[in-house]
Amino acid sequence: MEKKFRIRKDDTVQVIAGKDKGKRGTVVRVVAKKDAVIVSGVNMVKKAMKKRSQQDQGGIAEIEAPINISKVAMVCKKCGPTKIGYKIDGDKKIRVCRKCGEAL
């Protein structure tokens, strides 16, 4: 069975715990097996990269590492970081802000 998360790719999120607390970014990828997300510009780690071809340079590169999905909160345009609720509109299920009720 596939896990379902309220946060999806291209959502704007804010880190609410850990070393990068307060930083905002967009979700690049959701890693369902690890219950984690990769957020642009957050949880940067240094990784040794091998030289792959003549043009490609090896060395130490900074990449984004996965961060647990419980440490990020969705950002509403009006209220800021918030929890996500659902509203059924006809036959569609829409994600809404729990604070102001605006559609995300």
N, C-alpha and C positions, 0 to 999 in steps of 0.2 A: 504494500500500500504506500502511495506517495504522500509525503508530509505536505501540509498546507501551511503557509505563512502569510501573515498580514502585510509584510513588507515585501515588495517586489523590485525587480530591476528598474532602474531609472527613477526611483523614488528619492526625494531629498530627506535625509535623516540627520539627526544630531546624536553624538555620542554622549551618553548620560552617566557612564562609569568607566574608570580605568585611566591610563596615562594620557589619553587624548580627549579627556572630558571637555565638552563644550564645543568641539570642532564639528563643522557641518560638511557634508559632501553628498554626492549621489551614489546610489548603489550600482556597482559595476556588475556584480554577480551574486547570486544566492547559492550557497553551498549547502544543500539539503542534508547530505550525509553527516555533516559536522554541526548542524544547526547554526551556521555562521553566514555572514555576509562580507563581501569585499567592498569597502567604501573608498572612493577616490580621495587621495590625500590624507588618509587616516591609517594609523597602525603601520607606519613605514618601517621596513626592516632591510638590512643590508644582506645581499645574497651574492655569493661568488658565482660568476657566470663563465662558462667555458667558451673558447673561441670556436665558432661553428663553421665559418667560411673565411675566405681571404679578406673580404670587406668587413665582416662582422668583428667587432672588438670584444675581447674577453675582459675580465676584471670584476670589480665589485660594483654592483648595481643596487639602487634602492627601489624596492617594489612594495606594493600594498599587500599585507598579510590579512587573512580572514580574522574577523572579530565576531564574538558571539552575538547572536541576534537579540539576546536579552539586554545587551549593553547599548542598543541604539533605539531611538524613538523617532517616529514619523514627525515631520515638521509641517504644520498647518501654516498657510500664508497669513492668517489673521493672528492666531494665538501663539505660534511657536511650537516647541515640542509637545506632542500630545499622544494620547492613546487612540486607537482606531476602533470605530464601531461600524455596524452595518445597517443599511436601510434598504428595504425591499420596495422598488419602484416598478410597479406593474409586474413584469416577469424578470426584471433585472435586479441583481444584488449590487448595491453601490457602497463603497467605503466612505465613511463620513468621520469628521472630527468629533470626538466625544465632548469637547468643551463648547464649541459654537454650532455644531451641526452642519458645517459646510462640507460639500463633497470634495473628496481628495482624489 
